Amino acid sequence: MTKRLNLGQIALLITYAAGMAAGQLLFKAALRLGDGYPLPTRALLLLRNAPFIGAIVLYAALSVLWVWLLTFTPLSRAYPFVAVAFALTPVLGALVFAEPLSARLLAGIAVIACGHVLVVG
């Protein structure tokens, strides 16, 4: 196994994962603003929708961050942090949009967390 990640790398990777989750929240917020309109109208509304534009800009910035991270972090050590977004997004969805968190979903998040510890730990 390669050497351990330093705290700076871990902080940047967690920032990346949190940004991915935030982007998903922005996309969800953008789509909620167009409720009730037919699909072509909704598509046009997205072009002027601040949360949608924010999500696109955020994802572009995260792409640059990811490429930069990979210049000094092995992919095999960095990529498991993407799973943090898989766990964080439903929790944030519950907090922001009152989406349900079932016991099964929470168990899945726990499995992701355990797997992350095994792979990165």
ZIMO-V187793 format. One record per residue. RES is the residue in one letter. SS is DSSP state (helix for helix, strand for strand, loop for the rest). OMEGA is omega in whole degrees, -180 to 180 (999 if undefined). D_LAST is the distance of its C-alpha to the last C-alpha in whole Angstrom. Layout:
RES;SS;OMEGA;D_LAST
RES;SS;OMEGA;D_LAST
//
This chain:
M;loop;180;11
T;loop;-178;12
K;loop;-179;11
R;loop;174;9
L;loop;176;10
N;loop;-176;12
L;helix;178;13
G;helix;178;16
Q;helix;180;14
I;helix;179;11
A;helix;179;15
L;helix;179;16
L;helix;176;14
I;helix;175;14
T;helix;178;18
Y;helix;-179;18
A;helix;179;17
A;helix;177;19
G;helix;177;22
M;helix;178;22
A;helix;179;22
A;helix;178;25
G;helix;178;27
Q;helix;177;27
L;helix;178;28
L;helix;177;31
F;helix;179;32
K;helix;178;32
A;helix;-180;34
A;helix;-178;36
L;helix;179;37
R;helix;-179;38
L;loop;-179;41
G;loop;-179;43
D;loop;176;43
G;loop;179;47
Y;loop;175;47
P;loop;-174;48
L;helix;180;45
P;helix;179;47
T;helix;178;48
R;helix;180;44
A;helix;178;43
L;helix;179;45
L;helix;180;44
L;helix;-179;41
L;loop;179;42
R;loop;-174;43
N;loop;-176;40
A;helix;178;38
P;helix;179;35
F;helix;178;35
I;helix;178;36
G;helix;179;33
A;helix;179;31
I;helix;179;32
V;helix;179;32
L;helix;180;28
Y;helix;176;27
A;helix;179;29
A;helix;179;27
L;helix;177;24
S;helix;177;25
V;helix;178;26
L;helix;-178;23
W;helix;-180;21
V;helix;178;23
W;helix;178;23
L;helix;-178;19
L;helix;177;19
T;loop;-179;21
F;loop;178;19
T;loop;178;15
P;loop;180;15
L;helix;-179;15
S;helix;178;13
R;helix;-177;10
A;helix;-171;12
Y;helix;178;13
P;helix;178;11
F;helix;174;11
V;helix;179;15
A;helix;177;14
V;helix;178;14
A;helix;179;17
F;helix;179;18
A;helix;-175;17
L;helix;-175;19
T;helix;179;22
P;helix;179;23
V;helix;178;23
L;helix;176;24
G;helix;177;27
A;helix;-178;28
L;helix;-174;28
V;helix;-174;30
F;helix;-179;32
A;loop;176;32
E;loop;-175;31
P;loop;172;30
L;loop;-180;27
S;loop;177;27
A;helix;179;26
R;helix;178;25
L;helix;179;23
L;helix;176;21
A;helix;177;20
G;helix;177;19
I;helix;178;17
A;helix;178;15
V;helix;177;14
I;helix;-179;13
A;helix;179;11
C;helix;178;10
G;helix;179;9
H;helix;179;7
V;helix;180;5
L;helix;-176;5
V;helix;-174;6
V;helix;-173;4
G;loop;999;0
//
